[in-house]
Amino acid sequence: MQASQLQQMIDVSLGADGAELEDLKQAAGQYLRFQPDSAQVDFFKLLYSGRNNPALLGDWVASLGNANMHTFQVSPVATLMELELIEQWNRLVGFTSHLQSGDGVMVSGGSQANLIAMMMARHRAVPDIKAKGLTGQILVAFVSDQAHYSAQKAANLLGIGTDNLIAVASDAQGRLCPKALAIAIKTSLEQGHLPFFIGLTAGTTVLGAFDPVRECRAIADQHDIWLHIDGAWGAPVLFSQQHRHLLKGSELADSFAWDAHKLMNVPITAAVILTRHQGMLEQACGGGGGDYLFHSDENAAYN
C-alpha cells in the first residue's frame, strides 16, 4: 500500500478537541490493522522479529513506572536490574574476570552504543578534546566496508568527519581483511594522521559475517588503537557452545555493543554499551551541571 492511500483511509490529524473513548478504540484498531506483524514467522524484513510475552509484560511495567534512570532514588529496582544485566553481559563478553571489572550502561540502540564507543576511543587518544574541542590533529577511524551506517553518523557527530572514517575491504565472506586494515593504518600514519578507533562487526547486516577479533587486536596493539566490537546482532552467539567461536577473542576488545531487541527477542529498544575499562564511560561522557540530580547520600554510588 502506498502512503498516500493510507493517508486517505486514516485521519491522523491533531484536532482542537479531544477524542471520545470509542474513537480511541477505533484508532488503536486501525493502527494494529495496518502495522506489519513482526511476530509472524515469515517476518524477515529486518533484524528483529517474534514476540516475547514476559518481555512484553516487562515493557508495560516499565512504562507504568514512567521514571528516568538517572538516580537510584527515582528508579531503585530498575537500577539494580541494570547493574545485574551489565555484570552478566560483561562476564559473557569476557570483560569481567579476577583481573578486571567491566563497565557499561544501557542505551537506546546500537547506533548510540557505537557512538559512545567512538567517543571513549577519542577521549583515550586525545583527552583534551572533551574540554578544548578539536584541534589541527586529524583523527582517523577504521571499519569494515560491511559495517553498520551508524559508524558514519558517529564520525559526523563527534567531529571526526566521514572522510576520516576509512572503509576497509572485506573478504568473500564479508569479514574485514586484517591485511587491508594494516595497510590502511600505515597509510594514515604516513599522512601524519592519528588512528584512534577500529570498529569490528559481529554479524554484519547483509551477510552475517564476524570480523576476526584476535588478528585485529594484534594490529591495534601495534599502534595503541581502541578496538570496538559492534555485536548488535551477532552477540548472542556467546550463549551457544556451538557458535561462540565466532566471537573468539571478544574479551580482548576495548568496548562492545549489544542489541537485546534483535536476537534476544525483547521489545524495541534495548541495548547496551560495555567496556573493560572501568571509569572510562564517565571520563569520556560525563559532564558537569548535574548537582540538582545527583546528591551525596547513602545510595550515591548507584547513581
TIGUBA-34811 format. One line per 4 residues: their letters; for each residue x, y, z of C-alpha. Coordinates in nm, 2 decimals. Example, Ala and Ser with C-alpha at 12.3 -4.5 7.8 and 13.67 -1.06 7.14 Angstrom:
as) 1.23:-0.45:0.78; 1.37:-0.11:0.71 .
END
This chain:
mqas) 0.00:0.00:0.00; 0.12:0.35:-0.09; 0.15:0.61:0.19; -0.09:0.84:0.00 .
qlqq) -0.36:0.57:0.01; -0.32:0.51:0.38; -0.34:0.89:0.44; -0.68:0.89:0.27 .
midv) -0.81:0.59:0.48; -0.69:0.71:0.82; -0.72:1.05:0.98; -0.41:1.12:1.19 .
slga) -0.47:1.50:1.21; -0.44:1.67:1.55; -0.78:1.82:1.62; -0.86:2.11:1.85 .
dgae) -1.09:1.89:2.06; -1.02:1.56:2.25; -1.13:1.22:2.13; -1.41:1.00:2.27 .
ledl) -1.32:0.65:2.41; -1.48:0.48:2.10; -1.27:0.70:1.87; -0.96:0.59:2.06 .
kqaa) -1.06:0.22:2.03; -1.11:0.26:1.66; -0.77:0.44:1.62; -0.59:0.16:1.81 .
gqyl) -0.76:-0.10:1.59; -0.66:0.08:1.27; -0.30:0.12:1.40; -0.27:-0.26:1.46 .
rfqp) -0.45:-0.35:1.14; -0.20:-0.17:0.92; 0.11:-0.24:1.13; 0.32:-0.52:0.99 .
dsaq) 0.31:-0.81:1.24; 0.68:-0.87:1.34; 0.57:-1.17:1.54; 0.48:-1.37:1.23 .
vdff) 0.73:-1.65:1.15; 0.77:-1.51:0.79; 0.87:-1.16:0.90; 1.22:-1.15:0.75 .
klly) 1.24:-0.78:0.65; 1.45:-0.66:0.94; 1.68:-0.80:1.22; 1.41:-0.81:1.48 .
sgrn) 1.10:-1.04:1.49; 0.89:-1.26:1.72; 0.71:-1.17:2.04; 0.84:-1.25:2.39 .
npal) 0.54:-1.22:2.62; 0.74:-1.20:2.95; 0.95:-0.92:2.80; 0.64:-0.75:2.67 .
lgdw) 0.50:-0.75:3.03; 0.82:-0.60:3.15; 0.79:-0.33:2.89; 0.44:-0.25:3.02 .
vasl) 0.56:-0.24:3.38; 0.85:0.00:3.29; 0.60:0.23:3.10; 0.37:0.22:3.41 .
gnan) 0.66:0.33:3.63; 0.75:0.61:3.38; 1.07:0.71:3.55; 1.42:0.81:3.44 .
mhtf) 1.72:0.60:3.52; 1.95:0.89:3.63; 1.93:0.81:4.01; 1.86:0.52:4.24 .
qvsp) 1.61:0.74:4.42; 1.36:0.75:4.13; 1.44:0.40:3.98; 1.56:0.18:4.26 .
vatl) 1.46:-0.16:4.12; 1.54:-0.07:3.76; 1.89:0.05:3.87; 1.97:-0.28:4.04 .
mele) 1.84:-0.47:3.74; 2.06:-0.27:3.50; 2.36:-0.33:3.72; 2.30:-0.71:3.72 .
lieq) 2.25:-0.72:3.34; 2.57:-0.53:3.28; 2.76:-0.76:3.51; 2.63:-1.07:3.33 .
wnrl) 2.69:-0.92:2.99; 3.04:-0.83:3.08; 3.10:-1.18:3.20; 2.97:-1.33:2.87 .
vgft) 3.19:-1.10:2.67; 3.49:-1.16:2.90; 3.54:-0.81:3.03; 3.48:-0.91:3.39 .
shlq) 3.73:-1.15:3.55; 3.96:-1.19:3.85; 4.19:-0.93:3.69; 3.94:-0.66:3.59 .
sgdg) 3.59:-0.54:3.63; 3.39:-0.43:3.33; 3.16:-0.13:3.30; 2.86:-0.04:3.09 .
vmvs) 2.53:0.14:3.05; 2.21:0.06:2.87; 2.14:0.29:2.57; 1.87:0.35:2.31 .
ggsq) 2.02:0.12:2.05; 2.32:0.01:1.85; 2.37:0.35:1.69; 2.41:0.52:2.03 .
anli) 2.63:0.23:2.16; 2.87:0.27:1.87; 2.87:0.65:1.91; 2.97:0.61:2.28 .
ammm) 3.24:0.36:2.19; 3.39:0.60:1.94; 3.36:0.88:2.20; 3.55:0.67:2.45 .
arhr) 3.82:0.59:2.19; 3.85:0.96:2.11; 3.89:1.05:2.48; 4.15:0.79:2.53 .
avpd) 4.35:0.91:2.23; 4.32:1.29:2.30; 4.17:1.36:2.64; 4.19:1.74:2.59 .
ikak) 3.92:1.72:2.32; 3.65:1.70:2.58; 3.73:2.04:2.72; 3.91:2.22:2.43 .
gltg) 3.74:2.07:2.13; 3.90:1.95:1.81; 4.24:2.10:1.71; 4.46:2.05:1.40 .
qilv) 4.52:1.68:1.46; 4.32:1.46:1.22; 4.18:1.16:1.39; 4.11:0.85:1.17 .
afvs) 3.87:0.56:1.24; 3.86:0.22:1.06; 3.56:-0.01:1.00; 3.48:-0.28:0.75 .
dqah) 3.31:-0.19:0.42; 3.03:-0.40:0.56; 2.99:-0.20:0.88; 2.67:-0.05:1.00 .
ysaq) 2.59:0.30:0.88; 2.59:0.42:1.24; 2.97:0.44:1.22; 2.94:0.73:0.97 .
kaan) 2.69:0.90:1.19; 2.92:0.87:1.49; 3.22:1.02:1.28; 3.00:1.31:1.19 .
llgi) 2.86:1.38:1.53; 3.20:1.36:1.70; 3.36:1.59:1.45; 3.59:1.32:1.31 .
gtdn) 3.45:1.37:0.97; 3.31:1.10:0.74; 3.62:1.13:0.51; 3.83:1.02:0.81 .
liav) 3.62:0.70:0.86; 3.81:0.45:0.64; 3.61:0.16:0.50; 3.85:-0.13:0.50 .
asda) 3.80:-0.40:0.24; 3.63:-0.73:0.34; 3.68:-1.08:0.20; 3.44:-1.30:0.00 .
qgrl) 3.26:-1.40:0.33; 3.21:-1.03:0.42; 3.48:-1.03:0.70; 3.71:-0.74:0.75 .
cpka) 4.06:-0.82:0.60; 4.33:-0.77:0.86; 4.60:-0.72:0.59; 4.39:-0.44:0.43 .
laia) 4.34:-0.29:0.78; 4.72:-0.29:0.85; 4.78:-0.12:0.51; 4.51:0.14:0.58 .
ikts) 4.66:0.23:0.92; 5.01:0.25:0.77; 4.88:0.49:0.50; 4.71:0.71:0.77 .
leqg) 5.03:0.73:0.98; 5.23:0.83:0.67; 4.99:1.11:0.61; 5.05:1.24:0.97 .
hlpf) 4.71:1.14:1.10; 4.62:0.98:1.43; 4.45:0.64:1.40; 4.24:0.60:1.72 .
figl) 3.95:0.36:1.65; 3.90:0.02:1.49; 3.54:-0.10:1.47; 3.47:-0.46:1.41 .
tagt) 3.13:-0.62:1.34; 3.00:-0.94:1.49; 2.72:-1.03:1.25; 2.71:-0.79:0.95 .
tvlg) 2.37:-0.67:0.83; 2.37:-0.84:0.49; 2.60:-1.15:0.52; 2.60:-1.21:0.90 .
afdp) 2.98:-1.21:0.89; 3.20:-1.20:1.20; 3.52:-0.99:1.17; 3.84:-1.16:1.31 .
vrec) 3.90:-1.03:1.66; 4.24:-1.17:1.75; 4.41:-1.07:1.43; 4.27:-0.71:1.45 .
raia) 4.36:-0.69:1.82; 4.73:-0.76:1.73; 4.72:-0.48:1.48; 4.55:-0.24:1.72 .
dqhd) 4.82:-0.32:1.99; 5.10:-0.23:1.74; 4.96:0.13:1.72; 4.78:0.16:2.05 .
iwlh) 4.43:0.19:1.89; 4.10:0.13:2.06; 3.93:-0.19:1.94; 3.55:-0.19:1.94 .
idga) 3.31:-0.48:1.85; 2.96:-0.40:1.72; 2.78:-0.71:1.83; 2.43:-0.55:1.79 .
wgap) 2.30:-0.85:1.60; 2.55:-1.13:1.65; 2.65:-1.10:2.02; 2.41:-1.37:2.14 .
vlfs) 2.63:-1.64:1.98; 2.81:-1.61:2.31; 2.52:-1.81:2.46; 2.59:-2.10:2.22 .
qqhr) 2.86:-2.36:2.28; 2.83:-2.45:1.91; 2.87:-2.10:1.77; 3.05:-1.89:2.03 .
hllk) 3.38:-1.95:1.85; 3.26:-1.68:1.60; 3.34:-1.43:1.87; 3.67:-1.58:1.99 .
gsel) 3.88:-1.31:2.15; 3.59:-1.08:2.24; 3.75:-1.03:2.58; 4.04:-0.85:2.40 .
adsf) 3.82:-0.57:2.27; 3.81:-0.23:2.45; 3.43:-0.20:2.40; 3.13:-0.40:2.29 .
awda) 2.78:-0.31:2.16; 2.48:-0.54:2.20; 2.12:-0.50:2.09; 1.89:-0.72:2.31 .
hklm) 1.60:-0.63:2.08; 1.74:-0.83:1.80; 1.84:-1.20:1.86; 1.74:-1.18:2.23 .
nvpi) 1.38:-1.10:2.11; 1.29:-0.83:2.37; 1.08:-0.52:2.28; 1.25:-0.24:2.09 .
taav) 1.46:-0.07:2.21; 1.70:-0.24:2.45; 2.08:-0.21:2.40; 2.40:-0.18:2.60 .
iltr) 2.75:-0.04:2.55; 3.01:-0.23:2.75; 3.38:-0.16:2.81; 3.66:-0.34:3.00 .
hqgm) 3.80:0.00:3.11; 3.64:0.08:3.45; 3.56:0.46:3.47; 3.61:0.53:3.10 .
leqa) 3.24:0.59:3.04; 3.22:0.86:3.30; 3.55:1.02:3.20; 3.46:1.04:2.83 .
cggg) 3.09:1.11:2.85; 3.03:1.27:3.19; 2.97:1.64:3.23; 2.90:1.90:3.50 .
ggdy) 2.58:2.07:3.60; 2.40:1.78:3.75; 2.40:1.88:4.11; 2.02:1.91:4.11 .
lfhs) 2.00:1.54:4.03; 2.30:1.37:4.19; 2.33:1.41:4.57; 2.58:1.28:4.82 .
dena) 2.35:1.03:5.00; 2.38:0.67:5.11; 2.30:0.55:4.76; 2.52:0.79:4.56 .
ayn) 2.73:0.50:4.43; 2.43:0.36:4.25; 2.36:0.68:4.05 .
END
